[in-house]
């Protein structure tokens, strides 16, 4: 393929990626708006009657919900080559915002929520593991950046953002299953609790392996 054709194809792929991300971010905004102002009986919380009685769960849930959209958007900016090369201070600032929100709020609050996850022990283990890996991947992303290991930084950021995107992929996989298979709701939830982040992580690891070769 000639260079101009490769350039056009890259622009098309990039455009599709950002359009899809913008659409799903919009859906995430709609989900977030359901909890503004704070309502303990709104949407998902209707099935968390017992958990929402605990103050620590209330803090974790609303902290997680209110920061998720910012984490999603800030993370997306980190993969823009133009921003990274031409506006490095901005790239660094947005990246620190992404890292700070995950390490300080999103991942810890996700861990607390995981302890009360629907679907029993299997789902709880999945979300607990996801929260720990999310925090760990993001921590190593900032550590490798401080060590000026840019290739390692990029790979850890990809892993971190793969788990960030699980908020979208979980709902997408759930919609696909519900639309095609008549499984009991809780069985579906147990499956998507794992598939929602493992699929993303597998795709990223395959990509990293290919680029290494």
matplotlib code that plots the C-alpha trace (Angstrom):
import matplotlib.pyplot as plt

x = [0.0, 1.3, 2.1, -0.8, -3.2, -1.8, -2.2, -5.9, -6.6, -5.0, -7.2, -10.3, -9.5, -8.9, -12.1, -14.1, -12.5, -13.2, -16.8, -17.5, -15.9, -17.8, -21.1, -20.4, -19.2, -22.5, -24.3, -22.2, -23.2, -26.8, -26.2, -24.4, -27.2, -29.6, -27.8, -27.8, -29.0, -28.1, -31.0, -30.6, -33.4, -32.4, -31.7, -29.1, -29.5, -33.0, -31.4, -28.8, -31.2, -29.1, -25.7, -26.8, -27.7, -23.9, -22.3, -19.0, -21.0, -22.8, -19.5, -17.9, -20.8, -21.3, -17.5, -17.2, -20.1, -19.2, -15.6, -16.1, -16.9, -13.9, -11.6, -13.0, -12.4, -9.0, -7.7, -8.7, -6.6, -3.5, -3.5, -3.5, -0.1, -0.6, -1.4, 1.5, 4.1, 2.9, 1.4, 3.4, 2.6, -1.1, -0.6, 1.2, -1.5, -4.4, -2.5, -1.9, -5.6, -6.4, -3.9, -4.9, -8.6, -8.0, -5.5, -7.2, -10.9, -12.1, -10.2, -10.5, -14.2, -14.6, -13.0, -15.5, -18.4, -17.0, -17.5, -21.2, -21.4, -24.5, -24.1, -22.4, -18.8, -17.8, -18.8, -17.3, -13.9, -14.0, -14.7, -12.2, -9.5, -10.4, -10.1, -6.7, -5.3, -6.8, -4.9, -1.8, -1.6, -2.2, 0.5, 3.0, 2.0, 3.0, 6.1, 7.5, 6.8, 8.9, 11.6, 11.4, 10.6, 8.2, 7.5, 6.7, 4.6, 2.6, 1.9, 0.8, -1.4, -3.0, -3.7, -5.1, -7.4, -8.5, -9.9, -11.3, -13.3, -14.8, -17.6, -18.6, -17.7, -19.6, -22.8, -22.2, -21.5, -24.6, -26.7, -25.4, -26.2, -29.6, -30.4, -29.4, -29.7, -32.5, -30.4, -31.4, -30.4, -28.1, -26.3, -25.8, -24.4, -21.9, -20.6, -20.3, -18.6, -15.6, -16.0, -16.4, -12.7, -11.0, -11.9, -10.5, -7.3, -6.9, -7.2, -4.6, -2.1, -2.5, -1.8, 1.3, 2.6, 2.1, 3.9, 6.8, 7.3]
y = [0.0, 3.5, 6.1, 8.4, 5.5, 4.4, 7.9, 8.1, 4.7, 5.8, 8.9, 6.8, 4.4, 7.3, 9.0, 5.8, 5.3, 8.8, 8.8, 5.5, 6.8, 10.0, 8.1, 5.8, 8.7, 10.4, 7.2, 7.3, 10.9, 9.9, 7.2, 9.6, 12.2, 9.6, 10.1, 14.0, 15.1, 12.3, 9.8, 6.5, 4.9, 5.8, 3.3, 0.6, 1.5, 0.0, -3.5, -2.4, -1.7, -3.4, -2.1, 1.5, 1.6, 1.7, 5.1, 3.7, 2.2, 5.5, 7.4, 4.8, 4.5, 8.2, 8.9, 6.2, 7.3, 11.1, 10.5, 7.8, 10.1, 12.3, 9.2, 8.0, 11.3, 12.1, 8.6, 9.0, 12.1, 10.2, 8.3, 11.3, 11.5, 15.1, 16.1, 14.0, 15.5, 19.1, 19.9, 17.9, 20.0, 19.6, 15.9, 15.6, 17.6, 15.6, 12.4, 13.4, 14.1, 10.6, 8.9, 10.9, 10.2, 6.4, 6.0, 8.3, 7.8, 5.5, 2.3, 2.4, 3.1, 0.4, -2.0, -1.1, -1.5, -4.9, -6.3, -5.8, -6.9, -8.7, -12.3, -13.8, -14.6, -15.1, -11.6, -10.1, -11.7, -10.5, -6.8, -7.0, -8.3, -5.7, -2.8, -4.0, -4.4, -1.1, 0.6, -1.4, -0.8, 2.9, 3.1, 1.4, 3.7, 6.8, 5.0, 4.1, 7.7, 9.0, 6.6, 7.9, 4.5, 5.8, 2.4, 0.8, 3.8, 3.5, -0.2, 0.2, 3.1, 0.9, -1.8, 0.8, 2.3, -1.2, -1.6, 2.0, 1.0, -2.0, 0.4, 0.5, -3.1, -4.6, -2.9, -3.7, -7.4, -7.5, -6.0, -8.5, -11.5, -10.2, -9.6, -13.0, -15.5, -15.9, -16.5, -15.7, -12.1, -13.1, -15.7, -13.0, -10.7, -13.2, -13.7, -10.0, -9.3, -11.2, -10.7, -6.9, -6.4, -9.7, -9.2, -5.6, -6.8, -9.7, -7.3, -5.0, -7.8, -9.1, -5.6, -5.2, -8.6, -7.7, -4.4, -6.0, -8.3]
z = [0.0, -1.0, 1.7, 0.8, 1.0, 4.4, 5.6, 4.5, 6.0, 9.3, 9.3, 8.6, 11.4, 13.8, 12.8, 13.4, 16.7, 18.0, 16.6, 18.4, 21.6, 21.4, 21.0, 23.9, 26.1, 25.3, 26.6, 29.7, 30.3, 30.1, 32.7, 35.0, 34.7, 36.2, 39.5, 39.5, 41.9, 44.3, 44.4, 46.4, 44.5, 40.9, 38.1, 39.2, 42.8, 42.8, 43.0, 45.6, 48.4, 51.0, 49.9, 49.6, 53.3, 54.0, 54.0, 52.6, 49.6, 49.0, 48.9, 46.7, 44.3, 43.6, 43.5, 40.9, 38.8, 38.9, 37.9, 35.2, 32.3, 33.1, 33.2, 29.9, 28.1, 29.7, 28.8, 25.2, 24.8, 25.7, 22.5, 20.2, 18.5, 17.6, 21.1, 22.4, 20.0, 19.6, 22.9, 25.4, 28.5, 27.8, 27.2, 30.5, 32.4, 31.0, 31.7, 35.3, 35.6, 34.2, 36.5, 39.6, 39.2, 38.8, 41.6, 44.0, 43.3, 40.5, 41.2, 45.0, 44.8, 42.2, 44.7, 47.4, 44.9, 43.8, 47.3, 46.8, 43.2, 41.9, 40.7, 43.8, 44.5, 40.9, 39.9, 43.0, 42.4, 38.8, 39.7, 42.7, 40.3, 37.7, 40.3, 41.5, 38.0, 36.9, 39.8, 39.2, 35.4, 35.9, 38.6, 36.3, 33.5, 35.5, 37.0, 33.5, 32.4, 35.3, 34.4, 30.8, 29.5, 26.9, 25.2, 28.5, 29.4, 26.3, 26.9, 30.5, 29.5, 26.8, 29.5, 31.9, 29.3, 28.2, 31.7, 31.6, 28.5, 30.4, 31.4, 27.8, 26.7, 29.6, 28.5, 24.9, 25.5, 27.8, 25.0, 22.5, 24.7, 25.7, 22.0, 20.9, 23.8, 26.3, 29.3, 32.9, 33.7, 36.6, 34.4, 31.8, 34.4, 35.7, 32.1, 31.3, 34.6, 33.3, 29.5, 29.9, 30.8, 29.8, 26.1, 26.1, 27.8, 25.4, 22.4, 23.9, 24.6, 21.1, 19.8, 22.0, 20.9, 17.2, 17.5, 19.4, 16.5]

ax = plt.figure().add_subplot(projection="3d")
ax.plot(x, y, z, "-o")
ax.set_aspect("equal")
plt.show()
